[in-house]
């Protein structure tokens, strides 16, 4: 009879440890999911900001301004244009 009780208590304690381990894993995975969701949100925001920056950098007005002010380029006169056929 004592052996049966020892086995029963061992199984019960094992189940408690397993249940505790499962709960800890559940909480850990929940934290990881939360962290990855925050990381995804930061990356999405960064991507959006980079797309806005790219559009600003590709702006024809900005390119024209840099060409005129920094590079000293001007729009050619009509007599300076050569059409190649």
Secondary structure, 3 states (H helix, E strand, C coil): CHHHHHHHHHHHHHHHHHHHHHHHHHHHHHHHHHHHHHHHHHHHHHHHHHHHHHHHHCCHHHHHHHHHHCCCCCCCCHHHCCCCC
